[in-house]
Amino acid sequence: MDNENILVSSATDIEKATFYKKTYQHLALAILAFIVVESVLVKTVPVEVILWMFSGRFIWLFIIGLFWLGSVLSNKLAYHPSREKQYLGLGLYVILESIIFLPMIYIAAGYSGSSDILMQAAMTTLFMFTGLTAVVFLTKTDFSFLRTILIVGGFVSLGTIVVGAIFGFNLGLWFSVGMVVLASISILYQTDQIKNKYGTQQYVGASLQLFASVMLLFWYILRILMSRRN
């Protein structure tokens, strides 16, 4: 590391401010990179390939499996001592998110022939993320207890998604609402961890965790908005 990796909770106010600034700058850059990569994919990937991605339930399970493996690798790289590998992990995760979002973005854009619904989902996600972040930073509440809820909720939701894909049933609006709640809990927990458990040099890994939670929130908010237009 280029500097001493001090626990954020034990760092000086200047060190904390620098860490938070770098973390949220990297989060913003990751979101910007996602927008750029997604735009390129939408314009360059043939429609047939996009349709193929959600044409069969086992194809989608395969894509989810690859996404999970890639996510594990990305997280491992993002906490590597080498700064170059940390950025490689974050970049890889941005690409993975762009790929798995491709069918959803394609369908959403096709509802009105414009990006209106995408903008609504993005703004809703931004407002929710800002509010949740403010709750953590402006209160002294310890959100570490949410870890158990996230683990249980994660396994239950993943199992539900896999079973739904195998048997071909629609998970419905309430599942999406539940996943928005789970993503919100994840943002609260990850932000709390950033305040109390991360080192001052782990801003790339911290930004990746926040990016993953933000994209999960965006995904299900977009699904809810799309379901209202059916």
N, C-alpha and C positions, 0 to 999 in steps of 0.2 A: 504494500500500500504506500501511497505517496505521503500520507500523514498518519498520525496515531489514531487508531480506531477506538475512540472513547464512547462509552455508553451515553446515548443522547440525554437520558434522565440525569446524568452526572456532569454533563457538559456545561460550559459557560453559556450565557445568553447569546453571545456572538456566534459561538459554535453551533448552538441550536438553530439560530436564524439561518446560518449558512446551510446547514443540513436540510432544513425544511424548504429553503429556496431551491436547492439542487433537486430535491425529491419531486417537488411539484413542477419544476421546469422540465424534468425528464418525463414526467407524466404527460404534460402538455405536448412535448415533442413526440411521444409515443402515439398519442391520439392523432396528431397532425400526420405522422407517418402512416398510420392506419388509413386515414382519409385519402392520402395520396396513392397508396398501394391499392386500396379498394377501387378507386376511380380508374386506375390503370387496368385492373382485372376486369371490371365491368365493360370497359371499352375494347379489350383485346381478347378475352376468353370467348370462344364461340358459344352461341346460345345453346347448341346441342350439348356441349359439355356441362353447362350450368344446369340444364334440365336433367342430365344424366345423374348429377350429384344428389338430386332428391327424387329420382324416378323409382328407386327401390329401397325397401326398408333395410336390407342387409348392406347395401352400398352406403347408406347413411351411418349405419353402425360401424362400418369399416372406417369411415371418415372420422367419426367420433373417437374411435380407438387410436387412430393415428394422431389426432389432436391431443389426446390424453398423454400418449408417449412423448410427443413433442413438447408438451407443457412441462412434463417431469424434467426433460433435458434442459429446457429453457430456465427453469427455476434453479437447477443445479449450477448452470453456467452463471446465472445472475449473482450468485453468492460466492463465486470463485475468487481467490485472491488476486488473480490477474484482471485488471480493469478492462483489457481488450475482450476477454471472455465474458465479462459481465455485460458489455454492450452487445456481444454476439448473442447472448441469451435473450436480452430484451428485444433485439431486432428479430430473432427467430420467432419469438412469441407474437410480435406484431404481424408478421407474415402469416402465422398460423391462424390468428384471429381473422385476418383479411380473407383467407381462403374459406373458413367455415361460415363467415358472414355472407359470402358471395351469393348463394341462392336466396337468402332472406332479403338482401339489398335489391336484388333483381326483381323479386316479387313485389316488394314495397314500392319501388319506383314505378312499377307497372300499374299500380292502382289508379294513379291520376296522371301518369305521364310526366310527373314532376317530382321534385324532392320535398314537397310540402310535408308529407307524413314523416319523412326522415328528419326534417328540421324540428318538427314537433317532438319527436322522440328524443332527439339530441338535447333540446332545450329543457325538456322535463328531466332528463338524466342529469344535466348540469345543475339545475336548481336543487334536485334531491341530494346530489353529491355535496354541493356547497353547504346545504343545511345540515347534513349528517356530520360533515367535517367540523362545522362550527360547534355542534353539540359536544364533540369530543374535546375541542380546544378551549371552549368557553366554560366548561363545567369540570369538576374534579371527580366525576364518576369513573369508577374502574370498570372497563368493559371487557376485562380478560375472561369473565365468566361466560362470555358468548362463544368461546372456543368449542365447548361441548355441543352447543346447539348447532354450530356450523358443521361439526363432524357428522353428527347424526343426520341433520338436514341434508348434507351433501350426499351421504350414502343413500338416503331415502329417495332424493330427487334423481340421482343417477340411476338407481334401480328402476324407478318409475319410467324414466326416459327409455331405458333399454327394453323394458317389457312392452312399452307403448310402440317402440319401433319394430319389435319382433311380431307382435300380434296386430299391428296396424290400426290401433285406436287413437282417436284424437284426445290429447291430454286436457284440452279445454281451457276456458278463461280462468277458472279458479286456480289451476296449476300455475299459470303465468303470474297471477297475483301472489301466490305463495312464493314463487321464485324471486319476485321483486322484493318481498319481505326478506328472503334469505340473502339476496345481494346487498340490501341495506344493512343487515346485520353484519355482513362481511366487511363493508366499508367502515362501520363503527369499530369492529374488532381490529382490522388492519391499521386504522388510524391510531388507535390506542397503543398497538404494538410499536408503531413508528415512534410514538412519544416516549415509550418506556423500555422497550426491549432491543431496539436497533442500535448499532454503532454509528458514529458520525460519518464513517466511510462506506456505509451500506445503502447509499441513496439510490443506486441503480436497482438493487433488489427490492427496495421499498417501493419504488415507482412501478416496478413490474407487478407487485401484489395489488397495488391500487388500480393499475390499468386493468388487470384481470377482473376485479370486482366491478369497475365502471362498465366494462364491456358486457358483463353478465347482466347488470342492471339495464343497460341500453337494449340488449337483446329482447328481454321480456317486456319492457315498456313498449318496444316496437311491435311485438306480437299482440299486445293488448290493443294498441291503436289500430292495427290491421284487422283484428277480429271485430272491431266496432264498425268497420266499413264493409263487412261481408253482408 
